Amino acid sequence: MATGGGFAMDSTGIDTHKESVQVHRVDENTNPVLRERYSTTQQGLEKFLDGVRGSVCVLEACTTSYPIYDFLVANGVEVKVAHPLLLKSISGLKKTDKVDAQRMALMLKAGIIPLAHIPFQKVRVDRDLVRQHISLVQQRTSEKNRVHALLLRYRVKVGEKNLFKKKRKWLDDSVPADIRPVLEQCLEHIDYLNRMLYLVDKRIEEKAVAIPDCVLLVSMPGVAYFSALLIVSFIDGVGRFGSSERLVSYAGLAPRISQSGEKTILGHISKQGAGEMRWALTQCAWVAVRQKGKFRKFYLKKKLKIGKKKALIAVARKMLTAMFYMLKRREEFIDAC
């Protein structure tokens, strides 16, 4: 766990919100210098900048902290970002905006702030782009499930297996007139989501082909441009991970360990860290095990010992380990089975 070291200069804790920021600044001897709440308007931010300038600032990583972080960095202020889960685990029970800001300032001064990685804005944009793809797919799946539920609720039997192709003759032949308008709206929404997905996927591929790390990853079975851009954007530089084990742990694919004396028990995966990355790797693993190669052989061997689901997680973990070395060594994937 990375922590922020103690600082000889002033330390400022900042608790961020949508409409305001709570500031607590302490001097070298931890004496309070400034306790103030500022609005996030342009005028309020200028006053806020005057109040924190000349100190090292710390704020908790969350949605509202990104614009404040960008604003401070752009104005030459040194900023540390605290890991929210680790910060919560070592914080006290009392929680108010003033207490949170004060606690972060004192922890930064003591050098015990658990630090989080904040990617550059370009990388955050890439992450939001792949999240948009995920959101659109989830909405489309929800709408398709609604169509199936409507047909089941009104006992409508349709002969066609694929209800969502362009020509939908079943809509006129099999569906009662009173529920047809609702189904038509659902199908129109699905068509709209398909068009949006096409545009998003096109943009994702355009960005991925221009990123060398993505080009390396698509040489691996099961990895497409979407998965490559997602994984690369969440890794954000393989150099920040000292080993493949740390990268696996970051993705939440490492097993929990319970150890007492000489007894060690490996549990389920932690599921902490980058959830989108873990999901993408699992999807890549499903594709990879359906193709001939070492991942399929590894999967079939593991499946006999630990079952299908755990074997798939093991494949995802193996793929991520291979990605670590591919990116570190700048090598394409070689299926030496």
Summary of the structure (lengths in Angstrom):
residues: 337
radius of gyration: 25.2
end to end distance: 36.6
largest distance: 80.5
contacts: 998
relative contact order: 0.08
helix: 54%
strand: 14%
